[in-house]
Amino acid sequence: MSQVIKKVLIANRGEIALRIVRACAEANIRSVAVYTEPDRYGLFVKRANEAYSLGSDPLTGYLDPTRIVNLAVETGCDAIHPGYGFLSENPELARLCAEKGVTFIGPSAEVIRRMGDKTQARLAMTEAGVPVTPGSPGNLDDIEQALAEASRIGYPVMVKATSGGGGRGIRRCDNEEELRKQFPRVISEATKAFGSAEVFMEKCIVNPKHIEVQILADRHGNVIHLYERDCSIQRRNQKLIEIAPSPQISDELRHRLGKLAVKAARAVGYESAGTVEFLLVNEDVYFMEMNTRIQVEHTITEQITGIDIVQEQLRIAAGAPLNFSQETVSFRGYAMQLRINAEDPKNDFLPSFGRITHYYAPGGPGVRVDTAIYTGYEIPPFYDSMCLKLIVWALDWESLLARAQRAIDDMRLHGIRTTANYYQQILQHPDFRSREFDTSFVANHPELSRYSDKKHPSDVALALAAAIAAYAGISN
């Protein structure tokens, strides 16, 4: 039975908070933003129907589920959308919502807990018949057990935080010496980042393709997939460029991955939007993890299918059945998302936070920008370095590459250093253009970052004009 959601508190910030504000507006739902002091002038705060401060500390407010749920109740919200990051995969937020009678826009606390525990997730997939990477049967008690498991599995191995995500709490070990060195480091990282010292081990799949499948599931037992995304272009386990559908796999493998993702979602009683991530080596497929939330890269799936995933999350949370069946879902063309990060590629990708002096968004056919920045906005140093998502769509691969290059060329973002020109180098590389790449691409081509500081002719002309004007002013 469907209910009516009238007011949603968005427990997040930045571009994803603004994305949810817009989805709510189109659904005639009031939106409530929350913010800490560094985000006081954020665009998501300006665009929401209401906004409430969580205090001066940059992070504490965003990470306090009790305070957020209580604020939702106090402000008359009947639902909470967690976005991605922060509390989005924290089962406590979902549990408190259920306790307080607030609809959580996502899966149940139990599903979040089970899939957030990587060892439990692996067990669930094994029972469902979804292939998993060889690994330890559970968490590792100590270094001696880790050494024994590594000997059984065979090097190289990956030591991973059981409650991890986002590329953190992961270390590759190629031999016993490295395992002894890295094991305590992963435990330390896991404790600091996720509040849990539990770690497990998997066989390191060397140079795989990283492919993920978007799924939607309602409470009426309907589960479908919206095809896959290729996330192989990444640096230190952090995604940089995503493509939908993957330009590297066959239709037969695409069909197989979709069926596996649906099977995985059904096995755990999933509800809402979610993503099942796989590693591929040739035709061999290994389950990696399930993300129980909206993904940063949901945008490209929307571009190829025409389905608004955030709107579907709202409908599913209200109890409505899916609008479509697997047979009615199709895709057209290719889409690519480039995460424009406030980082300096020529300086080992050092963060480059600060004030944006000028920002001009790219446009034209097939170009979408998801961001919360604007001219004069100060990018705070407390959060993720991503400041803009540039999304392009085209009918074929070659047209997509040309459009992505043109869109980057259109964009002007001054005052900080970004990864925009670095992506131009990737787009021009013959391996990328020929659709031959895997997760080792960035590491294997360090030279690309050295040429990422190329100036656009108009930028050079602007700088020269400013210099001439300044000189004339001094001379006069």
Secondary structure as the mmCIF struct_conf table of DSSP 4:
data_model
#
loop_
_struct_conf.conf_type_id
_struct_conf.id
_struct_conf.beg_label_comp_id
_struct_conf.beg_label_asym_id
_struct_conf.beg_label_seq_id
_struct_conf.end_label_comp_id
_struct_conf.end_label_asym_id
_struct_conf.end_label_seq_id
STRN STRN1 LYS A 7 ILE A 10
HELX_RH_AL_P HELX_RH_AL_P1 GLY A 14 GLU A 26
TURN_TY1_P TURN_TY1_P1 ALA A 27 ASN A 28
STRN STRN2 ARG A 30 TYR A 35
HELX_RH_3T_P HELX_RH_3T_P1 GLU A 37 ASP A 39
TURN_TY1_P TURN_TY1_P2 ARG A 40 TYR A 41
HELX_RH_AL_P HELX_RH_AL_P2 LEU A 43 ARG A 47
BEND BEND1 ALA A 48 ASN A 49
STRN STRN3 GLU A 50 SER A 53
BEND BEND2 SER A 56 ASP A 57
TURN_TY1_P TURN_TY1_P3 PRO A 58 LEU A 59
HELX_RH_3T_P HELX_RH_3T_P2 THR A 60 LEU A 63
HELX_RH_AL_P HELX_RH_AL_P3 PRO A 65 GLU A 74
TURN_TY1_P TURN_TY1_P4 THR A 75 GLY A 76
BEND BEND3 ASP A 78 ASP A 78
STRN STRN4 ALA A 79 HIS A 81
BEND BEND4 TYR A 84 GLY A 85
TURN_TY1_P TURN_TY1_P5 PHE A 86 GLU A 89
HELX_RH_AL_P HELX_RH_AL_P4 PRO A 91 LYS A 100
TURN_TY1_P TURN_TY1_P6 GLY A 101 GLY A 101
STRN STRN5 THR A 103 PHE A 104
BEND BEND5 ILE A 105 PRO A 107
HELX_RH_AL_P HELX_RH_AL_P5 ALA A 109 GLY A 116
BEND BEND6 ASP A 117 ASP A 117
HELX_RH_AL_P HELX_RH_AL_P6 LYS A 118 ALA A 128
TURN_TY1_P TURN_TY1_P7 GLY A 129 GLY A 129
STRN STRN6 VAL A 132 VAL A 132
STRN STRN7 GLY A 135 GLY A 135
BEND BEND7 PRO A 137 GLY A 138
BEND BEND8 ASP A 142 ASP A 142
HELX_RH_AL_P HELX_RH_AL_P7 ILE A 143 ILE A 153
BEND BEND9 TYR A 155 PRO A 156
STRN STRN8 VAL A 157 ALA A 161
TURN_TY1_P TURN_TY1_P8 THR A 162 SER A 163
TURN_TY1_P TURN_TY1_P9 GLY A 166 GLY A 167
BEND BEND10 GLY A 169 GLY A 169
STRN STRN9 ILE A 170 CYS A 173
BEND BEND11 ASP A 174 ASN A 175
HELX_RH_AL_P HELX_RH_AL_P8 GLU A 176 PHE A 194
BEND BEND12 GLY A 195 GLY A 195
STRN STRN10 VAL A 199 LYS A 203
BEND BEND13 ASN A 207 ASN A 207
STRN STRN11 LYS A 209 ALA A 217
TURN_TY1_P TURN_TY1_P10 ARG A 219 HIS A 220
BEND BEND14 GLY A 221 GLY A 221
STRN STRN12 VAL A 223 ARG A 235
TURN_TY1_P TURN_TY1_P11 ARG A 236 ASN A 237
STRN STRN13 GLN A 238 ALA A 244
BEND BEND15 PRO A 245 PRO A 245
TURN_TY1_P TURN_TY1_P12 PRO A 247 GLN A 248
BEND BEND16 ILE A 249 ILE A 249
HELX_RH_AL_P HELX_RH_AL_P9 ASP A 251 ALA A 267
TURN_TY1_P TURN_TY1_P13 VAL A 268 GLY A 269
STRN STRN14 SER A 272 VAL A 281
TURN_TY1_P TURN_TY1_P14 ASN A 282 GLU A 283
STRN STRN15 ASP A 284 ASN A 291
BEND BEND17 ARG A 293 ARG A 293
TURN_TY1_P TURN_TY1_P15 VAL A 296 GLU A 297
HELX_RH_AL_P HELX_RH_AL_P10 HIS A 298 THR A 305
HELX_RH_AL_P HELX_RH_AL_P11 ILE A 309 ALA A 317
TURN_TY1_P TURN_TY1_P16 ALA A 318 GLY A 319
HELX_LH_PP_P HELX_LH_PP_P1 ALA A 320 LEU A 322
BEND BEND18 ASN A 323 ASN A 323
HELX_RH_3T_P HELX_RH_3T_P3 GLN A 326 THR A 328
BEND BEND19 GLY A 333 GLY A 333
STRN STRN16 TYR A 334 ASN A 341
BEND BEND20 ALA A 342 ALA A 342
STRN STRN17 GLU A 343 ASP A 344
HELX_RH_3T_P HELX_RH_3T_P4 PRO A 345 ASN A 347
TURN_TY1_P TURN_TY1_P17 ASP A 348 PHE A 349
STRN STRN18 LEU A 350 PRO A 351
STRN STRN19 GLY A 354 ARG A 355
BEND BEND21 THR A 357 THR A 357
STRN STRN20 HIS A 358 TYR A 360
BEND BEND22 GLY A 364 GLY A 364
TURN_TY1_P TURN_TY1_P18 PRO A 365 GLY A 366
STRN STRN21 VAL A 367 THR A 371
TURN_TY1_P TURN_TY1_P19 THR A 375 GLY A 376
STRN STRN22 GLU A 378 ILE A 379
TURN_TY1_P TURN_TY1_P20 PRO A 381 PHE A 382
BEND BEND23 TYR A 383 TYR A 383
BEND BEND24 SER A 385 SER A 385
STRN STRN23 MET A 386 ALA A 394
BEND BEND25 LEU A 395 ASP A 396
HELX_RH_AL_P HELX_RH_AL_P12 TRP A 397 ASP A 410
STRN STRN24 ARG A 412 HIS A 414
BEND BEND26 GLY A 415 ILE A 416
BEND BEND27 THR A 419 THR A 419
HELX_RH_AL_P HELX_RH_AL_P13 ALA A 420 GLN A 428
HELX_RH_AL_P HELX_RH_AL_P14 PRO A 430 ARG A 433
TURN_TY1_P TURN_TY1_P21 SER A 434 ARG A 435
TURN_TY1_P TURN_TY1_P22 THR A 439 SER A 440
HELX_RH_AL_P HELX_RH_AL_P15 PHE A 441 ASN A 444
HELX_RH_3T_P HELX_RH_3T_P5 PRO A 446 TYR A 451
TURN_TY1_P TURN_TY1_P23 SER A 452 ASP A 453
HELX_LH_PP_P HELX_LH_PP_P2 LYS A 454 HIS A 456
HELX_RH_AL_P HELX_RH_AL_P16 PRO A 457 SER A 475
#
